[in-house]
Amino acid sequence: MNEKEFELILKEGEGQFIEFKENLNDRFAKEIVAFSNASGGRIFLGITDKKEIKGVDITNELKSRLVDITRNCDPTIIITLKEFRNILIIEVEEGRNKPYQCSDGFFMRIGPNSQKLPRDQILESSMKHGKIRFDDQVLIDFNFNDFDNM
């Protein structure tokens, strides 16, 4: 990342693919899960929601905590860590094994927010991504009149 790209991201602010976090908190896993369940994205650790650059102390302990968070997701989420100035950039790819969850539940990135997924959306996602086999699905509006009499 170069200065020009960073300034453009800062100017645009949070959105479908960008999240700013001032620090690592208890709800951090939901952001990672939300990006994995959507189309991926980047979390800029050290920037406030008001686009103020606070920075973080980028240590091995911080990186280790982030990896621990991703390993506690189900299934495990792989992230890439990059540094720019005193900002840690967490790149989250779109998940290949959807749906993903953390201890707080299932989340999806919708615009600039990470929204908790309702039960029906989780089931729909599971069927769409082949987690529920066709043979195990129930056809709710089945009618025996659909068969020919022989």
MARZAMAR-880474 format. One line per field, with one value per atom (N, C-alpha, C): chain; x, y, z; atom name. Coordinates in pm, 1 decimal, decimal comma, padded with zeros to 6 digits. Layout:
MARZAMAR-880474
chaine: c(A ...)
x: c(X ...)
y: c(Y ...)
z: c(Z ...)
atome: c(CA ...)
This chain:
MARZAMAR-880474
chaine: c(A A A A A A A A A A A A A A A A A A A A A A A A A A A A A A A A A A A A A A A A A A A A A A A A A A A A A A A A A A A A A A A A A A A A A A A A A A A A A A A A A A A A A A A A A A A A A A A A A A A A A A A A A A A A A A A A A A A A A A A A A A A A A A A A A A A A A A A A A A A A A A A A A A A A A A A A A A A A A A A A A A A A A A A A A A A A A A A A A A A A A A A A A A A A A A A A A A A A A A A A A A A A A A A A A A A A A A A A A A A A A A A A A A A A A A A A A A A A A A A A A A A A A A A A A A A A A A A A A A A A A A A A A A A A A A A A A A A A A A A A A A A A A A A A A A A A A A A A A A A A A A A A A A A A A A A A A A A A A A A A A A A A A A A A A A A A A A A A A A A A A A A A A A A A A A A A A A A A A A A A A A A A A A A A A A A A A A A A A A A A A A A A A A A A A A A A A A A A A A A A A A A A A A A A A A A A A A A A A A A A A A A A A A A A A A A A A A A A A A A A A A A A A A A A A A)
x: c(00084,9 00000,0 00089,1 00049,3 00124,4 00039,9 00101,0 00033,8 -00094,1 -00088,1 -00202,8 -00322,1 -00297,8 -00405,2 -00460,8 -00370,7 -00413,5 -00501,7 -00461,6 -00539,8 -00678,0 -00684,9 -00811,6 -00904,1 -00849,0 -00927,6 -00977,4 -00890,7 -00928,6 -01038,8 -01027,0 -01126,1 -01261,7 -01261,1 -01385,4 -01452,6 -01373,9 -01428,4 -01476,3 -01550,7 -01597,9 -01703,7 -01705,8 -01802,5 -01808,1 -01855,3 -01871,5 -01740,7 -01627,8 -01500,4 -01398,2 -01434,3 -01341,5 -01406,0 -01330,0 -01373,9 -01258,5 -01287,1 -01187,8 -01213,7 -01108,4 -01117,4 -01004,6 -01040,6 -00940,1 -00847,9 -00906,5 -00826,0 -00890,4 -00822,6 -00870,2 -00962,4 -01090,0 -01184,5 -01252,8 -01344,1 -01411,6 -01498,9 -01546,5 -01638,2 -01564,8 -01434,6 -01354,9 -01383,3 -01410,7 -01434,8 -01554,3 -01655,5 -01774,4 -01741,7 -01647,3 -01608,9 -01539,2 -01451,9 -01380,0 -01477,9 -01569,8 -01670,6 -01759,0 -01799,6 -01887,1 -01821,7 -01694,6 -01623,5 -01610,0 -01583,2 -01570,0 -01700,3 -01811,7 -01941,9 -01989,9 -01926,7 -01961,3 -01854,7 -01800,7 -01703,0 -01561,6 -01535,4 -01402,9 -01391,1 -01276,4 -01253,8 -01129,8 -01109,1 -00992,5 -01034,0 -00970,0 -00991,5 -00864,1 -00878,2 -00764,6 -00763,6 -00672,7 -00662,4 -00572,9 -00631,2 -00557,8 -00621,3 -00741,1 -00814,6 -00953,9 -00999,0 -01131,3 -01240,0 -01365,4 -01479,2 -01488,3 -01429,3 -01429,2 -01306,5 -01237,6 -01122,0 -00998,0 -00990,6 -00872,4 -00768,0 -00645,0 -00538,2 -00477,2 -00506,7 -00452,9 -00329,2 -00330,2 -00220,4 -00229,7 -00155,4 -00147,2 -00002,2 00028,9 00162,0 00160,6 00221,4 00218,9 00326,2 00281,3 00371,7 00336,3 00425,9 00396,5 00277,9 00262,5 00149,6 00017,4 00011,9 -00108,2 -00139,1 -00039,8 -00059,0 -00104,9 -00048,2 -00086,1 -00231,5 -00274,4 -00414,0 -00509,4 -00471,9 -00555,1 -00566,4 -00455,2 -00456,8 -00542,0 -00532,2 -00615,7 -00764,1 -00800,4 -00940,1 -00989,4 -00908,1 -00950,4 -00956,4 -00869,6 -00871,1 -00989,6 -01045,9 -01163,2 -01294,0 -01284,6 -01403,5 -01429,9 -01553,8 -01588,1 -01651,9 -01585,7 -01451,1 -01345,5 -01221,7 -01110,5 -01102,4 -01072,8 -01060,2 -00913,4 -00866,8 -00729,1 -00725,0 -00632,9 -00617,3 -00473,3 -00454,6 -00321,6 -00301,9 -00187,4 -00157,8 -00055,1 -00083,5 00009,2 00020,0 00133,8 00156,8 00175,9 00117,7 00139,2 00147,8 00260,4 00288,5 00267,5 00180,7 00151,3 00008,5 -00036,7 -00168,1 -00147,5 -00224,6 -00221,8 -00343,5 -00318,1 -00424,9 -00449,7 -00572,2 -00611,4 -00692,2 -00636,4 -00705,8 -00779,0 -00909,3 -00994,1 -01049,1 -01018,5 -01069,5 -01213,0 -01283,6 -01416,0 -01399,2 -01479,1 -01468,2 -01506,0 -01437,9 -01468,0 -01547,1 -01570,7 -01636,8 -01750,8 -01833,4 -01940,5 -02048,7 -02124,2 -02116,4 -02017,9 -01960,9 -01865,7 -01937,0 -01888,8 -01945,7 -01836,2 -01866,4 -01781,2 -01866,8 -01813,1 -01888,7 -02016,3 -02021,4 -02139,9 -02244,0 -02210,3 -02305,1 -02253,7 -02346,4 -02317,1 -02339,8 -02247,0 -02257,8 -02226,8 -02281,1 -02258,4 -02233,1 -02136,9 -02108,8 -02212,4 -02288,6 -02390,4 -02365,1 -02311,1 -02272,8 -02163,6 -02174,9 -02070,0 -02089,6 -02182,6 -02212,6 -02200,4 -02172,2 -02172,9 -02302,2 -02389,4 -02521,7 -02528,6 -02594,7 -02615,8 -02715,2 -02684,7 -02771,6 -02884,9 -03006,7 -03117,1 -03110,5 -03180,4 -03178,1 -03204,7 -03305,9 -03341,6 -03230,0 -03160,1 -03048,4 -02933,1 -02912,2 -02806,5 -02840,4 -02965,1 -03007,7 -02996,7 -03039,9 -03032,1 -02886,8 -02798,6 -02655,8 -02599,5 -02640,8 -02592,8 -02634,6 -02757,2 -02803,8 -02732,5 -02717,4 -02652,7 -02508,9 -02439,9 -02299,7 -02279,8 -02387,4 -02375,9 -02352,8 -02384,9 -02364,5 -02480,0 -02595,7 -02709,2 -02735,9 -02721,8 -02738,3 -02881,3 -02895,1 -03027,1 -03121,2 -03069,9 -03152,8 -03204,4 -03134,8 -03174,6 -03268,6 -03293,1 -03378,7 -03525,9 -03607,2 -03750,1 -03823,5 -03910,7 -03993,7 -04123,7 -04135,8 -04247,3 -04381,2 -04381,6 -04509,2 -04534,3 -04485,7 -04506,0 -04653,3 -04700,1 -04839,0 -04843,5 -04910,0 -04919,6 -04997,9 -05077,5 -05153,4 -05062,8 -04935,6 -04841,0 -04805,6 -04836,1 -04805,8 -04922,2 -04891,3 -04993,3 -05048,6 -05176,1 -05235,1 -05202,7 -05154,5 -05121,2 -05201,0)
y: c(-00117,5 00000,0 00123,3 00221,9 00346,7 00458,4 00575,4 00689,4 00729,6 00729,3 00772,2 00679,1 00548,8 00451,5 00464,6 00482,5 00495,4 00619,2 00731,9 00855,4 00839,5 00768,0 00743,9 00658,6 00553,6 00467,5 00547,7 00629,4 00712,3 00811,5 00869,1 00966,0 00898,7 00780,1 00707,3 00659,2 00615,7 00567,2 00423,6 00386,6 00248,9 00218,6 00093,2 00050,6 -00101,0 -00152,9 -00297,4 -00373,9 -00314,8 -00386,6 -00327,1 -00221,4 -00152,5 -00131,0 -00161,6 -00138,0 -00074,8 00029,0 00091,4 00047,2 00010,9 -00025,0 00045,6 00110,2 00181,8 00083,9 -00025,5 -00124,7 -00262,5 -00359,2 -00496,7 -00515,2 -00546,2 -00564,2 -00700,1 -00723,4 -00852,5 -00882,6 -00781,4 -00800,5 -00804,9 -00816,6 -00814,1 -00933,7 -01049,3 -01172,0 -01157,5 -01082,3 -01067,8 -00998,5 -00904,7 -00835,2 -00931,0 -01013,8 -01110,8 -01210,7 -01261,7 -01356,4 -01290,9 -01166,6 -01096,4 -01081,8 -01045,9 -01034,3 -01170,7 -01275,6 -01409,7 -01458,2 -01426,7 -01468,6 -01383,5 -01268,6 -01181,6 -01199,3 -01090,0 -01094,9 -01061,6 -01067,6 -01034,5 -00884,9 -00846,1 -00705,4 -00683,7 -00558,8 -00523,5 -00445,9 -00480,6 -00411,2 -00333,3 -00203,3 -00117,6 -00093,3 -00159,4 -00149,4 -00030,7 00066,3 00186,4 00312,0 00297,8 00411,9 00411,2 00527,2 00536,7 00543,7 00527,7 00539,6 00679,4 00777,3 00915,4 00944,3 00838,1 00845,0 00908,6 00909,0 00960,1 00848,8 00880,1 00781,2 00782,9 00680,6 00666,3 00577,1 00479,1 00383,4 00280,4 00173,2 00068,0 00024,3 -00033,3 -00090,0 -00230,0 -00242,2 -00369,1 -00461,3 -00555,8 -00650,6 -00792,9 -00884,9 -01025,7 -01072,2 -01015,2 -01051,6 -01012,2 -00891,8 -00846,8 -00939,1 -00970,1 -01059,0 -01197,1 -01245,1 -01375,5 -01375,3 -01267,6 -01256,4 -01260,3 -01194,8 -01195,5 -01336,3 -01406,1 -01543,6 -01632,7 -01613,0 -01689,4 -01664,2 -01540,2 -01505,5 -01581,7 -01584,1 -01649,9 -01801,6 -01856,3 -02001,8 -02044,5 -01952,7 -01983,8 -01965,8 -01920,8 -01914,3 -02055,4 -02078,8 -02211,2 -02198,1 -02248,4 -02303,4 -02192,9 -02234,4 -02140,2 -02048,0 -01922,0 -01822,3 -01784,8 -01781,5 -01743,4 -01593,9 -01523,3 -01379,8 -01351,6 -01236,3 -01187,3 -01055,2 -01041,3 -00919,1 -00836,6 -00708,2 -00615,3 -00491,6 -00425,0 -00303,8 -00185,3 -00072,4 00053,8 00160,1 00225,8 00318,8 00243,2 00296,3 00226,8 00170,3 00133,1 00073,8 -00072,5 -00161,9 -00302,5 -00329,4 -00382,2 -00410,3 -00560,4 -00597,9 -00738,0 -00764,0 -00843,8 -00876,4 -01008,4 -01004,3 -01121,5 -01157,9 -01278,7 -01323,4 -01372,6 -01371,5 -01433,5 -01580,4 -01628,5 -01766,4 -01866,3 -01977,8 -02086,0 -02197,8 -02183,0 -02287,6 -02226,6 -02145,0 -02071,1 -02166,0 -02127,5 -02005,1 -02017,8 -01905,1 -01896,3 -01838,4 -01877,2 -01821,8 -01797,7 -01708,2 -01685,3 -01712,5 -01690,7 -01719,6 -01635,5 -01520,4 -01434,3 -01473,1 -01565,5 -01610,2 -01593,6 -01589,9 -01574,8 -01428,9 -01373,1 -01234,3 -01223,2 -01117,9 -01091,2 -00942,6 -00909,5 -00768,7 -00718,8 -00619,2 -00559,2 -00409,1 -00357,9 -00217,3 -00190,5 -00082,7 -00050,6 -00117,4 -00212,6 -00275,3 -00426,4 -00484,3 -00628,7 -00665,0 -00735,0 -00767,5 -00913,4 -00937,8 -01074,8 -01140,9 -01264,1 -01335,0 -01405,1 -01389,5 -01464,2 -01611,3 -01695,2 -01839,5 -01877,4 -01816,7 -01853,3 -01822,2 -01712,2 -01678,5 -01776,3 -01822,4 -01920,4 -02051,1 -02095,7 -02218,2 -02203,1 -02087,5 -02061,5 -02065,2 -02002,7 -02003,2 -02144,6 -02221,0 -02358,8 -02442,8 -02427,1 -02501,9 -02454,7 -02324,0 -02266,6 -02315,3 -02330,2 -02369,8 -02519,1 -02597,0 -02742,0 -02803,2 -02731,7 -02785,4 -02876,7 -02859,2 -02947,6 -03018,3 -03149,8 -03225,3 -03215,1 -03224,6 -03216,3 -03321,1 -03443,7 -03553,0 -03525,2 -03438,1 -03407,8 -03287,8 -03220,9 -03103,8 -03145,4 -03069,5 -03097,0 -03003,4 -03060,4 -02980,2 -02949,6 -02827,5 -02788,3 -02790,8 -02744,9 -02736,6 -02857,9 -02975,2 -03098,8 -03138,0 -03190,7 -03232,5 -03364,8 -03466,2 -03596,1 -03587,4 -03485,2 -03468,3 -03439,4 -03411,2 -03386,4 -03514,0 -03630,3 -03758,8 -03802,0 -03869,6 -03926,5 -04053,6 -04079,1 -04205,2 -04312,6 -04424,1 -04533,0 -04654,8)
z: c(00000,0 00000,0 00000,0 -00076,3 -00078,7 -00016,9 -00000,4 00063,5 -00009,7 -00141,3 -00220,9 -00198,3 -00201,6 -00179,3 -00036,9 00060,5 00199,1 00217,6 00160,3 00170,8 00105,6 -00005,0 -00073,0 00014,6 00076,0 00165,2 00284,9 00341,0 00455,5 00418,0 00299,5 00252,5 00229,7 00167,1 00138,6 00266,3 00362,1 00488,3 00481,8 00584,3 00595,2 00489,8 00449,3 00348,4 00343,8 00233,5 00215,7 00237,2 00200,4 00204,5 00301,6 00371,7 00462,1 00598,8 00704,9 00842,6 00918,5 00997,3 01084,1 01227,6 01297,3 01439,2 01512,4 01620,9 01699,9 01771,9 01823,0 01894,1 01882,6 01935,9 01934,4 02054,4 02027,8 02138,1 02128,9 02221,7 02229,9 02109,0 02040,6 01927,3 01793,0 01796,9 01675,2 01584,8 01644,9 01567,6 01474,4 01517,9 01433,8 01301,8 01304,0 01180,2 01083,8 01137,7 01055,0 00994,4 01076,0 01029,3 00922,6 00946,2 00851,5 00714,8 00712,6 00584,0 00516,3 00593,5 00535,8 00475,8 00539,8 00489,5 00372,5 00351,1 00238,1 00129,5 00081,0 -00028,8 00014,9 00145,3 00196,4 00222,7 00277,2 00304,7 00388,9 00428,9 00509,4 00633,2 00744,7 00870,1 00900,9 00921,7 00952,0 01102,6 01170,4 01315,8 01351,5 01424,7 01461,8 01406,2 01348,3 01293,4 01355,9 01403,1 01465,5 01358,5 01402,3 01310,6 01250,7 01319,5 01269,6 01183,0 01141,3 01050,6 01112,5 01245,8 01313,9 01322,8 01284,5 01290,1 01429,9 01506,6 01642,4 01641,5 01551,5 01545,4 01656,5 01640,2 01741,5 01752,9 01865,4 01886,0 01824,6 01708,4 01634,8 01691,8 01771,3 01836,0 01794,8 01827,0 01801,2 01884,6 02005,3 02091,0 02024,3 01966,1 01896,2 01778,4 01700,1 01585,3 01630,4 01739,2 01793,6 01840,6 01904,5 01948,2 01828,8 01719,9 01599,6 01541,4 01535,3 01483,5 01574,2 01706,0 01799,6 01774,3 01748,0 01720,0 01597,0 01492,2 01368,1 01384,1 01466,4 01488,2 01574,3 01651,6 01732,5 01656,5 01532,5 01447,4 01394,8 01352,2 01301,8 01165,3 01060,1 01058,3 01071,8 01088,1 01102,7 00981,0 01006,0 00899,1 00884,7 00761,2 00731,9 00699,5 00764,2 00739,5 00697,4 00637,6 00602,9 00675,8 00742,0 00816,9 00741,3 00727,6 00663,5 00751,0 00741,7 00820,7 00728,0 00769,4 00700,6 00807,7 00816,3 00925,8 01056,9 01143,4 01269,3 01267,1 01147,3 01125,8 01087,7 01150,4 01113,5 01025,4 00906,9 00811,0 00811,1 00843,3 00845,4 00719,1 00629,7 00505,6 00524,6 00501,6 00517,1 00379,4 00333,9 00205,0 00218,6 00106,8 00106,5 00140,7 00232,5 00276,9 00169,9 00170,4 00076,0 00142,2 00273,1 00349,4 00432,0 00366,3 00433,1 00481,6 00582,3 00661,3 00777,0 00817,5 00928,4 01049,4 01167,5 01289,9 01392,5 01485,7 01602,0 01725,2 01842,1 01964,4 01976,1 01907,8 01910,7 01805,9 01715,5 01613,9 01472,7 01379,5 01237,2 01197,7 01118,1 01075,3 00926,9 00863,5 00721,9 00705,9 00622,0 00592,5 00492,9 00534,8 00449,4 00451,0 00340,9 00335,5 00437,3 00514,7 00611,7 00748,2 00757,8 00886,4 00880,7 00995,6 01010,8 01082,6 01012,0 01063,6 01106,3 01218,5 01263,7 01169,8 01129,5 01036,7 01111,3 01062,1 01121,0 01078,8 01151,2 01130,2 00984,3 00922,3 00785,2 00685,8 00707,1 00617,9 00635,5 00757,3 00782,6 00710,4 00721,6 00652,6 00501,7 00449,9 00306,7 00258,7 00335,2 00300,8 00306,4 00405,2 00418,0 00298,3 00253,7 00136,5 00010,0 -00004,0 -00122,4 -00137,2 -00024,8 -00029,2 -00007,0 -00019,3 -00016,9 00119,9 00225,6 00360,9 00402,5 00338,9 00361,8 00229,7 00229,5 00106,2 00055,8 -00074,5 -00137,2 -00078,9 -00058,2 -00005,7 00135,3 00209,6 00347,3 00357,7 00246,1 00249,6 00247,0 00316,5 00324,0 00229,8 00148,2 00058,6 00131,7 00179,5 00265,8 00191,5 00067,3 -00004,6 -00093,1 -00053,0 -00127,2 -00123,8 -00236,1 -00246,2 -00322,0 -00266,4 -00332,6 -00463,1 -00480,8 -00605,3 -00725,1 -00696,7 -00805,3 -00881,3 -00822,6 -00886,6 -00975,7 -01085,3 -01173,0 -01109,3 -01132,3 -01087,3 -01189,4 -01144,5 -01236,7 -01207,0)
atome: c(N CA C N CA C N CA C N CA C N CA C N CA C N CA C N CA C N CA C N CA C N CA C N CA C N CA C N CA C N CA C N CA C N CA C N CA C N CA C N CA C N CA C N CA C N CA C N CA C N CA C N CA C N CA C N CA C N CA C N CA C N CA C N CA C N CA C N CA C N CA C N CA C N CA C N CA C N CA C N CA C N CA C N CA C N CA C N CA C N CA C N CA C N CA C N CA C N CA C N CA C N CA C N CA C N CA C N CA C N CA C N CA C N CA C N CA C N CA C N CA C N CA C N CA C N CA C N CA C N CA C N CA C N CA C N CA C N CA C N CA C N CA C N CA C N CA C N CA C N CA C N CA C N CA C N CA C N CA C N CA C N CA C N CA C N CA C N CA C N CA C N CA C N CA C N CA C N CA C N CA C N CA C N CA C N CA C N CA C N CA C N CA C N CA C N CA C N CA C N CA C N CA C N CA C N CA C N CA C N CA C N CA C N CA C N CA C N CA C N CA C N CA C N CA C N CA C N CA C N CA C N CA C N CA C N CA C N CA C N CA C N CA C N CA C N CA C N CA C N CA C N CA C N CA C N CA C N CA C N CA C N CA C N CA C N CA C N CA C N CA C N CA C N CA C N CA C N CA C N CA C N CA C N CA C N CA C N CA C N CA C N CA C N CA C N CA C N CA C N CA C)
